[in-house]
Amino acid sequence: MALASCFFPLPPPSRGACTRAHSAAAATATSPPSSGTLEAILSSRIIACLRAQDADTAMEAACAALSGGISVLEIVMSTPGVLEVVKELLNHYPSSVIGVGTVLNAEDARKAVNAGAGFLMSPGTIMEILVDHHNSNVLYIPGAMTPTEVLFAHNTGARIVKVSLILSSICWHMGGIDKS
């Protein structure tokens, strides 16, 4: 079994589908400040995801990826020293887009933003993060696995959604499931 992710930019949600907090925030902005980050992600067509056991390994792997041509890099929050790594990478690679992934709550989101993260990514849609960063310079990318989750993220204002797919060798046929 393998896990794959795809990123889909979404059209603006209909007005009726938005939460009150999102509607109020949307009314004050015509062009989201984080649109430059979204453009960079769509242009690069890839977000390299880095998870490491320690900060030194994370820094070494991130430098290798960025030196090798990766322009958008996500470092997961569970990497020890992730915030210091983000700060250091931004000093050495100022034209790259560095984000923090697996952000599970608003407090960690604020810490990542204070460290300089250009985007935040979560495995699901966390409303407090989405509302807090709707009009900020930081792009929030919620995750989804099902069509219902994608629609929920879209209807609450996400501009892009990470869709995770579980790939396996299960094949459907007329008689049921063939697990060969």
C-alpha positions in Angstrom: 0.0 0.0 0.0 1.3 3.5 -0.8 0.2 7.0 0.0 0.2 9.7 -2.7 -0.8 13.3 -2.5 -2.1 15.7 -5.2 -2.8 19.4 -4.9 -5.8 21.0 -6.5 -6.4 24.7 -6.7 -10.1 25.4 -6.1 -12.4 28.2 -7.4 -13.7 30.6 -4.8 -16.5 29.1 -2.7 -20.1 30.4 -3.1 -21.1 33.0 -0.6 -23.7 30.9 1.1 -21.3 28.1 1.9 -18.8 30.2 3.9 -18.6 30.5 7.6 -19.4 33.9 9.1 -15.7 34.4 10.1 -14.6 33.5 6.6 -17.3 35.7 5.0 -16.2 38.7 7.0 -12.6 38.1 6.2 -13.3 37.6 2.5 -15.2 40.9 2.3 -12.1 42.8 3.3 -9.7 41.4 0.7 -9.8 41.4 -3.1 -6.5 39.5 -3.7 -5.2 37.2 -1.0 -1.7 38.1 0.1 -0.7 34.4 -0.1 -1.5 34.3 -3.8 2.3 34.5 -4.5 2.9 31.4 -2.6 0.0 29.6 -4.4 1.5 30.7 -7.8 4.9 29.4 -6.8 3.4 26.0 -5.8 1.4 25.8 -9.0 4.4 26.8 -11.1 6.8 24.3 -9.4 4.1 21.6 -9.7 5.7 19.8 -6.7 6.1 20.2 -3.0 8.9 18.2 -1.6 8.0 16.9 1.8 10.8 16.4 4.4 10.5 14.4 7.6 13.7 13.8 9.6 14.8 12.3 12.9 16.8 15.4 13.9 17.4 19.0 12.9 20.9 18.4 11.4 19.5 15.7 9.1 16.6 17.9 8.2 18.9 20.8 7.3 21.2 18.6 5.3 18.4 17.0 3.3 16.6 20.3 2.8 19.8 21.9 1.5 20.3 19.0 -0.9 16.8 19.3 -2.2 16.9 23.1 -2.6 20.3 23.0 -4.2 19.1 20.3 -6.5 16.3 22.4 -7.9 13.3 22.0 -5.6 11.7 25.4 -5.1 8.9 24.5 -2.7 9.7 22.5 0.4 7.5 21.3 3.3 9.1 20.2 6.6 6.7 18.4 8.8 6.1 19.7 12.3 7.1 16.5 14.0 10.7 17.0 12.8 12.8 18.0 15.9 13.9 21.6 15.5 11.6 22.3 12.6 11.2 26.0 13.4 14.9 26.6 13.6 15.5 24.7 10.4 12.8 26.9 8.6 14.5 30.1 9.8 17.9 28.9 8.7 16.7 27.7 5.3 15.1 31.1 4.7 18.4 32.8 5.4 20.2 30.6 2.9 17.5 30.2 0.2 15.4 33.4 0.3 13.8 32.8 -3.1 12.5 29.3 -2.1 9.1 28.7 -0.6 9.5 26.9 2.8 6.4 25.6 4.6 5.5 23.5 7.6 3.4 20.4 7.3 1.3 18.3 9.6 0.2 21.4 11.5 -2.5 20.1 13.8 -3.5 23.2 15.8 -3.6 27.0 15.7 -0.8 27.4 18.3 1.7 25.3 16.1 0.5 27.3 13.1 1.4 30.6 14.8 4.8 29.2 15.8 5.4 28.1 12.2 4.4 31.5 10.8 6.6 33.3 13.4 9.5 31.2 12.1 8.8 32.4 8.6 6.8 29.5 7.0 5.3 30.6 3.7 2.6 28.0 3.9 1.0 25.6 6.4 -0.3 22.1 5.6 -2.6 19.8 7.6 -3.8 16.3 7.1 -7.4 17.6 7.4 -9.3 20.9 7.5 -8.7 22.7 10.8 -11.1 25.6 10.8 -9.2 27.7 13.4 -6.1 27.6 11.2 -8.1 28.3 8.0 -9.9 31.3 9.5 -6.7 32.7 11.2 -4.8 32.6 8.0 -7.4 33.4 5.3 -6.1 36.9 4.7 -2.6 36.5 5.9 0.7 36.2 4.0 0.7 32.5 4.8 -1.2 30.0 2.6 -3.1 27.3 4.4 -3.4 24.0 2.6 -5.8 21.6 4.3 -5.8 17.9 3.5 -8.6 15.7 2.4 -9.1 12.0 1.3 -12.7 11.9 0.3 -14.9 14.0 -2.0 -16.9 15.1 1.0 -13.7 16.4 2.7 -12.6 18.2 -0.5 -16.0 19.9 -0.7 -15.9 20.8 3.0 -12.4 22.4 2.6 -13.6 24.3 -0.6 -16.8 25.5 1.0 -15.0 26.9 4.0 -12.6 28.9 1.9 -9.5 26.8 1.1 -7.8 28.0 -2.1 -5.9 24.8 -2.6 -6.4 21.3 -1.1 -4.0 18.4 -0.6 -5.7 15.3 -1.6 -4.2 12.1 -0.2 -4.9 8.9 -2.0 -4.3 5.4 -0.7 -3.1 3.2 -3.5 -3.3 -0.5 -3.1 -3.6 -3.6 -5.3 -7.3 -4.1 -4.6 -9.2 -4.6 -7.9 -12.9 -4.7 -8.2 -14.5 -7.3 -10.5 -18.0 -8.7 -11.0 -17.8 -11.2 -8.1 -16.4 -8.8 -5.5 -12.9 -7.8 -4.5 -9.8 -9.5 -5.9 -6.9 -8.9 -3.6 -4.3 -10.3 -5.9 
